[in-house]
Amino acid sequence: MELELYGADDKFYSKLDQEDALLGSYPVDDGCRIHVIDHSGARLGEYEDVSKVEKYKISQEAYDQRQDSVRSFLKRSKLGRYNEEERAQREAETTQRLTEEKAQADAISVGSRCEVQAPGQSPRRGTVMYVGLTDFKPGYWIGVRYDEPLGKNDGSVNGKRYFECQAKYGAFVKPSVVTVGDFPEEDYGLDEM
């Protein structure tokens, strides 16, 4: 490999051929460029196809035996999933939250009128269409068909249908934001025009 120094006007200044010399020992100014000439025979883009690059692989057993790995550090320090107390506490909190959600969901029945007051959103009225567990996220969810097109879906999520409604009229919310009661459809007086 050769290094050549060119000025801002593309005029050749000198070769950078002294291995132990610092860059400051050459006449380098603002706007100068260093031109690299590669004589190794490597082609441009030779390593763009990563399937040709040999990858380092290690078995799980060999990695577990290493003392200088992140996994061994986490085990020694009892951090993350290797902290049994913290994991047990998280599982207890999850079980407690699921129990509370189930109790809230049991108080809501399909076909009931409701008002949804999600944080940061205006109240929305609709009809409860689904109550229970879902495949898209853990926990209990309430499927609501809104009176207005204020929802996110048509009663299906990721290809699985939970209830029927028009597009943008359906939504899934947590039981804690649903209030069941006598919430008639709002009439804005638009039918009289």
Backbone as CSV, one residue per row, in Angstrom:
resi,resn,N_x,N_y,N_z,CA_x,CA_y,CA_z,C_x,C_y,C_z
1,MET,0.844,-1.162,0.000,0.000,0.000,0.000,0.899,1.237,0.000
2,GLU,0.524,2.219,-0.811,1.257,3.482,-0.876,0.324,4.615,-0.493
3,LEU,0.882,5.606,0.197,0.129,6.799,0.561,0.790,7.995,-0.094
4,GLU,-0.017,8.839,-0.767,0.501,10.036,-1.419,-0.277,11.233,-0.913
5,LEU,0.418,12.341,-0.707,-0.192,13.567,-0.206,-0.379,14.540,-1.358
6,TYR,-1.613,15.028,-1.525,-1.940,16.003,-2.563,-2.497,17.245,-1.891
7,GLY,-2.205,18.414,-2.478,-2.693,19.678,-1.948,-4.132,19.924,-2.336
8,ALA,-4.661,21.070,-1.882,-6.043,21.427,-2.178,-6.250,21.644,-3.671
9,ASP,-5.176,21.999,-4.384,-5.258,22.218,-5.830,-4.943,20.945,-6.616
10,ASP,-4.960,19.771,-5.960,-4.656,18.457,-6.553,-3.226,18.357,-7.061
11,LYS,-2.331,19.145,-6.498,-0.908,19.081,-6.856,-0.227,18.075,-5.926
12,PHE,0.581,17.200,-6.490,1.289,16.186,-5.710,2.329,16.861,-4.817
13,TYR,2.303,16.558,-3.497,3.285,17.103,-2.566,4.384,16.092,-2.293
14,SER,4.003,14.934,-1.777,5.031,13.942,-1.452,4.384,12.591,-1.177
15,LYS,5.262,11.573,-1.116,4.824,10.240,-0.708,4.952,10.158,0.807
16,LEU,3.994,9.491,1.442,4.053,9.272,2.887,4.607,7.862,3.080
17,ASP,5.933,7.748,2.995,6.542,6.422,2.978,7.392,6.106,4.199
18,GLN,7.442,6.994,5.157,8.209,6.712,6.375,7.252,6.121,7.417
19,GLU,7.481,4.858,7.761,6.579,4.126,8.657,6.473,4.749,10.047
20,ASP,7.571,5.312,10.552,7.567,5.827,11.921,7.308,7.329,12.000
21,ALA,7.056,7.991,10.870,6.822,9.436,10.864,5.361,9.731,11.212
22,LEU,5.140,10.808,11.956,3.791,11.253,12.282,3.242,12.080,11.131
23,LEU,1.931,12.165,11.034,1.302,12.914,9.954,1.692,14.386,10.010
24,GLY,1.915,14.913,11.184,2.304,16.313,11.347,3.685,16.627,10.808
25,SER,4.507,15.624,10.570,5.849,15.870,10.029,5.821,16.098,8.520
26,TYR,4.686,15.922,7.885,4.519,16.185,6.457,3.826,17.535,6.287
27,PRO,3.950,18.161,5.117,3.341,19.487,4.900,1.830,19.390,4.655
28,VAL,1.082,18.970,5.673,-0.365,18.797,5.549,-1.061,20.073,5.997
29,ASP,-1.938,20.611,5.124,-2.723,21.806,5.423,-4.200,21.491,5.221
30,ASP,-5.055,22.458,5.556,-6.486,22.296,5.311,-6.725,22.102,3.823
31,GLY,-7.615,21.193,3.480,-7.967,20.943,2.090,-7.107,19.906,1.406
32,CYS,-6.058,19.445,2.064,-5.203,18.413,1.469,-5.938,17.076,1.487
33,ARG,-5.491,16.152,0.626,-6.067,14.817,0.632,-4.949,13.795,0.597
34,ILE,-5.225,12.639,1.178,-4.274,11.526,1.161,-4.839,10.483,0.210
35,HIS,-4.059,10.152,-0.803,-4.465,9.172,-1.813,-3.856,7.829,-1.443
36,VAL,-4.683,6.780,-1.377,-4.232,5.442,-1.006,-4.209,4.580,-2.257
37,ILE,-3.059,3.958,-2.516,-2.912,3.034,-3.635,-2.724,1.649,-3.044
38,ASP,-3.660,0.745,-3.362,-3.642,-0.607,-2.807,-3.040,-1.564,-3.826
39,HIS,-1.936,-2.192,-3.472,-1.269,-3.148,-4.350,-1.533,-4.594,-3.924
40,SER,-2.472,-4.807,-3.007,-2.692,-6.153,-2.477,-3.451,-7.053,-3.441
41,GLY,-4.060,-6.479,-4.451,-4.820,-7.282,-5.401,-6.260,-7.475,-4.984
42,ALA,-6.661,-6.910,-3.867,-8.055,-7.025,-3.426,-8.938,-6.203,-4.356
43,ARG,-10.040,-6.789,-4.740,-10.948,-6.102,-5.650,-11.918,-5.243,-4.849
44,LEU,-12.374,-4.192,-5.493,-13.352,-3.312,-4.880,-14.663,-4.075,-4.691
45,GLY,-15.254,-4.017,-3.532,-16.503,-4.708,-3.263,-16.345,-6.187,-2.994
46,GLU,-15.128,-6.621,-2.739,-14.869,-8.044,-2.537,-15.617,-8.596,-1.323
47,TYR,-15.815,-7.772,-0.314,-16.439,-8.252,0.920,-17.876,-7.761,1.082
48,GLU,-18.506,-7.326,-0.002,-19.893,-6.892,0.091,-20.842,-8.075,0.222
49,ASP,-20.501,-9.205,-0.381,-21.317,-10.407,-0.251,-20.882,-11.129,1.024
50,VAL,-21.649,-10.922,2.107,-21.244,-11.449,3.409,-21.366,-12.964,3.505
51,SER,-22.027,-13.585,2.533,-22.122,-15.047,2.575,-20.763,-15.698,2.304
52,LYS,-19.835,-14.945,1.699,-18.501,-15.478,1.423,-17.556,-15.327,2.613
53,VAL,-17.962,-14.528,3.589,-17.113,-14.279,4.749,-17.291,-15.418,5.748
54,GLU,-16.196,-15.994,6.178,-16.254,-17.083,7.150,-16.619,-16.511,8.517
55,LYS,-17.626,-17.081,9.125,-18.105,-16.577,10.409,-17.589,-17.440,11.548
56,TYR,-17.370,-16.797,12.675,-16.932,-17.499,13.871,-18.153,-18.112,14.535
57,LYS,-18.099,-19.396,14.817,-19.205,-20.089,15.476,-18.672,-20.811,16.701
58,ILE,-19.509,-20.826,17.744,-19.148,-21.517,18.975,-20.408,-22.202,19.496
59,SER,-20.259,-23.385,20.025,-21.421,-24.105,20.555,-21.855,-23.469,21.877
60,GLN,-23.109,-23.702,22.250,-23.627,-23.157,23.506,-22.859,-23.697,24.708
61,GLU,-22.468,-24.972,24.646,-21.736,-25.580,25.760,-20.364,-24.922,25.921
62,ALA,-19.672,-24.704,24.806,-18.352,-24.070,24.865,-18.473,-22.628,25.350
63,TYR,-19.532,-21.932,24.912,-19.732,-20.548,25.344,-20.033,-20.492,26.838
64,ASP,-20.811,-21.456,27.330,-21.127,-21.499,28.761,-19.888,-21.720,29.617
65,GLN,-18.885,-22.422,29.092,-17.673,-22.712,29.859,-16.699,-21.541,29.889
66,ARG,-16.863,-20.579,28.994,-15.952,-19.425,28.964,-16.192,-18.541,30.186
67,GLN,-15.114,-18.026,30.749,-15.216,-17.152,31.915,-15.222,-15.671,31.531
68,ASP,-14.895,-15.367,30.264,-14.792,-13.975,29.831,-15.965,-13.567,28.936
69,SER,-17.117,-14.204,29.107,-18.272,-13.900,28.263,-19.286,-13.051,29.033
70,VAL,-20.181,-12.446,28.296,-21.240,-11.649,28.913,-22.138,-12.539,29.764
71,ARG,-22.425,-13.731,29.274,-23.288,-14.654,30.018,-22.680,-15.001,31.374
72,SER,-21.377,-15.291,31.404,-20.750,-15.634,32.688,-20.739,-14.426,33.620
73,PHE,-20.556,-13.216,33.070,-20.603,-12.007,33.889,-21.992,-11.831,34.502
74,LEU,-23.035,-12.029,33.684,-24.397,-11.891,34.196,-24.703,-12.931,35.265
75,LYS,-24.202,-14.152,35.077,-24.416,-15.199,36.078,-23.698,-14.864,37.379
76,ARG,-22.432,-14.427,37.275,-21.671,-14.081,38.481,-22.304,-12.910,39.220
77,SER,-22.780,-11.922,38.465,-23.354,-10.717,39.065,-24.831,-10.871,39.405
78,LYS,-25.422,-12.003,38.997,-26.845,-12.267,39.219,-27.693,-11.118,38.678
79,LEU,-27.506,-10.853,37.381,-28.243,-9.795,36.704,-29.178,-10.395,35.665
80,GLY,-30.214,-9.635,35.322,-31.126,-10.062,34.261,-31.852,-11.342,34.605
81,ARG,-31.894,-12.261,33.649,-32.633,-13.509,33.863,-31.935,-14.448,34.833
82,TYR,-30.733,-14.125,35.246,-29.992,-14.965,36.189,-30.223,-14.545,37.638
83,ASN,-31.021,-13.512,37.855,-31.381,-13.072,39.196,-32.728,-13.711,39.542
84,GLU,-32.684,-14.784,40.309,-33.891,-15.556,40.626,-34.904,-14.739,41.427
85,GLU,-34.422,-13.912,42.362,-35.336,-13.121,43.183,-36.101,-12.122,42.323
86,GLU,-35.377,-11.429,41.449,-36.014,-10.439,40.586,-36.991,-11.107,39.619
87,ARG,-36.605,-12.252,39.091,-37.479,-12.961,38.157,-38.747,-13.435,38.869
88,ALA,-38.602,-13.957,40.089,-39.773,-14.395,40.856,-40.682,-13.209,41.171
89,GLN,-40.077,-12.066,41.486,-40.857,-10.868,41.776,-41.618,-10.408,40.531
90,ARG,-40.958,-10.430,39.363,-41.624,-10.048,38.114,-42.779,-10.996,37.795
91,GLU,-42.564,-12.294,38.005,-43.625,-13.269,37.746,-44.805,-13.049,38.688
92,ALA,-44.516,-12.724,39.953,-45.587,-12.451,40.914,-46.364,-11.198,40.509
93,GLU,-45.652,-10.157,40.060,-46.315,-8.932,39.613,-47.179,-9.201,38.386
94,THR,-46.670,-10.012,37.461,-47.426,-10.352,36.256,-48.681,-11.131,36.617
95,THR,-48.559,-12.084,37.528,-49.713,-12.871,37.969,-50.739,-11.979,38.652
96,GLN,-50.265,-11.063,39.498,-51.152,-10.130,40.197,-51.890,-9.237,39.197
97,ARG,-51.154,-8.699,38.207,-51.756,-7.830,37.199,-52.794,-8.600,36.372
98,LEU,-52.469,-9.852,36.027,-53.391,-10.681,35.249,-54.656,-10.987,36.052
99,THR,-54.509,-11.230,37.351,-55.662,-11.482,38.219,-56.561,-10.248,38.295
100,GLU,-55.937,-9.067,38.436,-56.711,-7.823,38.487,-57.434,-7.573,37.166
101,GLU,-56.722,-7.803,36.040,-57.343,-7.617,34.728,-58.510,-8.579,34.534
102,LYS,-58.351,-9.823,34.999,-59.426,-10.817,34.861,-60.648,-10.378,35.652
103,ALA,-60.440,-9.869,36.861,-61.563,-9.398,37.676,-62.272,-8.232,36.987
104,GLN,-61.499,-7.305,36.412,-62.097,-6.177,35.696,-62.837,-6.656,34.450
105,ALA,-62.238,-7.610,33.726,-62.852,-8.120,32.496,-64.122,-8.906,32.794
106,ASP,-64.163,-9.622,33.915,-65.348,-10.399,34.277,-66.556,-9.499,34.542
107,ALA,-66.307,-8.247,34.913,-67.387,-7.307,35.188,-67.948,-6.692,33.903
108,ILE,-67.324,-6.983,32.762,-67.747,-6.422,31.477,-68.320,-7.551,30.634
109,SER,-69.530,-7.337,30.111,-70.153,-8.392,29.302,-70.294,-7.939,27.852
110,VAL,-70.212,-8.909,26.953,-70.347,-8.643,25.523,-71.743,-8.109,25.240
111,GLY,-71.834,-7.081,24.415,-73.107,-6.461,24.062,-73.425,-5.231,24.882
112,SER,-72.660,-4.967,25.935,-72.902,-3.804,26.792,-72.423,-2.531,26.101
113,ARG,-73.126,-1.438,26.392,-72.666,-0.128,25.930,-71.555,0.322,26.865
114,CYS,-70.586,1.042,26.320,-69.451,1.445,27.147,-68.879,2.766,26.671
115,GLU,-68.047,3.319,27.533,-67.263,4.506,27.189,-65.812,4.171,27.485
116,VAL,-64.956,4.465,26.528,-63.530,4.172,26.660,-62.800,5.482,26.902
117,GLN,-62.081,5.558,28.008,-61.305,6.750,28.340,-59.834,6.356,28.404
118,ALA,-59.194,6.255,27.241,-57.773,5.905,27.171,-56.948,7.149,27.476
119,PRO,-55.793,6.990,28.116,-54.956,8.143,28.449,-54.561,8.927,27.193
120,GLY,-54.738,10.236,27.265,-54.347,11.103,26.162,-55.346,11.146,25.020
121,GLN,-56.523,10.555,25.192,-57.529,10.548,24.130,-58.868,11.006,24.697
122,SER,-59.700,11.543,23.824,-61.029,11.951,24.260,-61.891,10.705,24.474
123,PRO,-62.937,10.817,25.294,-63.802,9.656,25.534,-64.459,9.185,24.233
124,ARG,-64.557,7.870,24.087,-65.163,7.275,22.897,-66.230,6.293,23.354
125,ARG,-67.354,6.328,22.670,-68.458,5.436,23.028,-68.580,4.314,22.013
126,GLY,-69.070,3.181,22.512,-69.242,2.047,21.626,-69.915,0.885,22.327
127,THR,-69.793,-0.282,21.689,-70.394,-1.512,22.200,-69.304,-2.551,22.413
128,VAL,-69.349,-3.231,23.548,-68.380,-4.287,23.837,-68.688,-5.474,22.932
129,MET,-67.678,-5.925,22.184,-67.859,-7.030,21.241,-67.042,-8.259,21.613
130,TYR,-66.017,-8.078,22.440,-65.141,-9.204,22.795,-64.550,-8.947,24.176
131,VAL,-64.469,-9.985,24.985,-63.827,-9.921,26.300,-62.996,-11.185,26.460
132,GLY,-61.697,-11.027,26.705,-60.876,-12.215,26.943,-59.428,-12.053,26.552
133,LEU,-58.739,-13.191,26.507,-57.329,-13.228,26.134,-57.205,-13.169,24.616
134,THR,-56.066,-12.660,24.139,-55.822,-12.554,22.699,-54.470,-13.159,22.360
135,ASP,-54.237,-13.325,21.064,-52.954,-13.854,20.599,-51.925,-12.760,20.360
136,PHE,-52.367,-11.511,20.164,-51.431,-10.459,19.779,-50.653,-9.866,20.942
137,LYS,-51.204,-9.892,22.149,-50.496,-9.399,23.335,-51.020,-10.133,24.554
138,PRO,-50.189,-10.257,25.598,-50.650,-10.952,26.806,-51.673,-10.127,27.582
139,GLY,-52.409,-10.803,28.416,-53.377,-10.135,29.265,-54.782,-10.177,28.688
140,TYR,-55.712,-9.607,29.454,-57.115,-9.562,29.048,-57.364,-8.280,28.270
141,TRP,-58.138,-8.397,27.203,-58.432,-7.273,26.325,-59.937,-7.195,26.090
142,ILE,-60.403,-5.976,25.879,-61.803,-5.724,25.571,-61.866,-5.230,24.126
143,GLY,-62.608,-5.959,23.295,-62.820,-5.533,21.913,-64.040,-4.638,21.853
144,VAL,-63.870,-3.424,21.322,-64.950,-2.444,21.292,-65.232,-2.039,19.844
145,ARG,-66.530,-1.987,19.496,-66.951,-1.420,18.214,-67.440,-0.006,18.517
146,TYR,-66.663,0.981,18.064,-67.004,2.377,18.335,-68.182,2.825,17.473
147,ASP,-68.882,3.864,17.949,-69.992,4.447,17.197,-69.485,5.256,16.007
148,GLU,-68.312,5.785,16.114,-67.682,6.591,15.060,-66.407,5.882,14.606
149,PRO,-65.892,6.198,13.415,-64.661,5.537,12.929,-63.409,6.064,13.635
150,LEU,-63.296,5.751,14.911,-62.175,6.219,15.730,-61.241,5.084,16.126
151,GLY,-61.477,3.890,15.597,-60.697,2.719,15.978,-59.478,2.507,15.104
152,LYS,-58.903,1.317,15.253,-57.691,0.971,14.515,-57.880,-0.219,13.590
153,ASN,-58.960,-0.989,13.768,-59.099,-2.220,12.992,-60.572,-2.516,12.713
154,ASP,-60.811,-3.699,12.157,-62.173,-4.146,11.844,-62.576,-5.341,12.708
155,GLY,-61.966,-5.453,13.868,-62.248,-6.572,14.761,-61.267,-7.713,14.617
156,SER,-60.282,-7.553,13.732,-59.262,-8.594,13.575,-57.881,-7.973,13.755
157,VAL,-56.970,-8.776,14.295,-55.591,-8.342,14.498,-54.685,-9.460,14.012
158,ASN,-53.716,-9.114,13.190,-52.758,-10.080,12.628,-53.460,-11.256,11.948
159,GLY,-54.559,-10.971,11.265,-55.260,-12.009,10.518,-56.246,-12.836,11.319
160,LYS,-56.318,-12.659,12.622,-57.268,-13.421,13.440,-58.458,-12.530,13.787
161,ARG,-59.650,-13.022,13.480,-60.861,-12.249,13.732,-61.393,-12.544,15.133
162,TYR,-61.650,-11.456,15.877,-62.210,-11.573,17.223,-63.684,-11.152,17.244
163,PHE,-64.043,-10.194,16.382,-65.434,-9.768,16.239,-65.581,-9.058,14.895
164,GLU,-66.821,-8.800,14.505,-67.118,-8.177,13.212,-67.475,-6.708,13.402
165,CYS,-66.901,-5.850,12.566,-67.297,-4.449,12.492,-66.668,-3.844,11.245
166,GLN,-67.040,-2.614,10.938,-66.475,-1.931,9.777,-65.027,-1.542,10.060
167,ALA,-64.279,-1.296,8.990,-62.884,-0.868,9.136,-62.828,0.447,9.910
168,LYS,-61.863,0.565,10.782,-61.607,1.744,11.621,-62.654,1.963,12.716
169,TYR,-63.550,1.013,12.904,-64.536,1.122,13.976,-64.158,0.256,15.176
170,GLY,-63.207,-0.660,15.024,-62.863,-1.585,16.091,-61.569,-1.220,16.787
171,ALA,-61.492,-1.595,18.056,-60.271,-1.370,18.833,-60.236,-2.361,19.988
172,PHE,-59.021,-2.617,20.460,-58.826,-3.448,21.648,-58.195,-2.577,22.715
173,VAL,-58.811,-2.571,23.896,-58.326,-1.750,24.999,-58.281,-2.598,26.266
174,LYS,-57.530,-2.129,27.236,-57.444,-2.815,28.518,-58.729,-2.570,29.321
175,PRO,-59.127,-3.521,30.155,-60.366,-3.374,30.930,-60.371,-2.147,31.842
176,SER,-59.217,-1.684,32.260,-59.153,-0.557,33.196,-59.629,0.757,32.584
177,VAL,-59.670,0.871,31.256,-60.084,2.128,30.624,-61.522,2.069,30.107
178,VAL,-62.221,0.959,30.386,-63.594,0.780,29.902,-64.571,0.980,31.058
179,THR,-65.576,1.819,30.822,-66.656,2.017,31.783,-67.947,1.554,31.125
180,VAL,-68.591,0.558,31.726,-69.843,0.025,31.190,-70.995,0.773,31.842
181,GLY,-72.008,1.111,31.033,-73.161,1.816,31.579,-74.120,2.225,30.490
182,ASP,-74.984,3.183,30.805,-75.965,3.681,29.847,-75.324,4.815,29.057
183,PHE,-74.677,4.456,27.977,-74.009,5.434,27.124,-74.627,5.360,25.732
184,PRO,-75.731,6.099,25.508,-76.360,6.046,24.185,-75.442,6.670,23.131
185,GLU,-75.719,6.318,21.871,-74.931,6.912,20.794,-75.141,8.414,20.821
186,GLU,-74.064,9.169,20.637,-74.161,10.621,20.658,-74.792,11.100,19.361
187,ASP,-75.745,12.017,19.497,-76.422,12.577,18.328,-75.954,14.014,18.181
188,TYR,-75.272,14.279,17.108,-74.729,15.615,16.891,-75.687,16.500,16.102
189,GLY,-76.882,15.994,15.799,-77.861,16.770,15.057,-77.527,16.894,13.585
190,LEU,-76.699,16.034,13.081,-76.295,16.120,11.686,-77.333,15.517,10.754
191,ASP,-78.231,14.681,11.279,-79.243,14.043,10.440,-80.319,15.026,9.991
192,GLU,-80.480,16.139,10.678,-81.544,17.092,10.387,-81.187,18.023,9.251
193,MET,-80.002,17.987,8.732,-79.593,18.914,7.677,-80.091,18.484,6.337
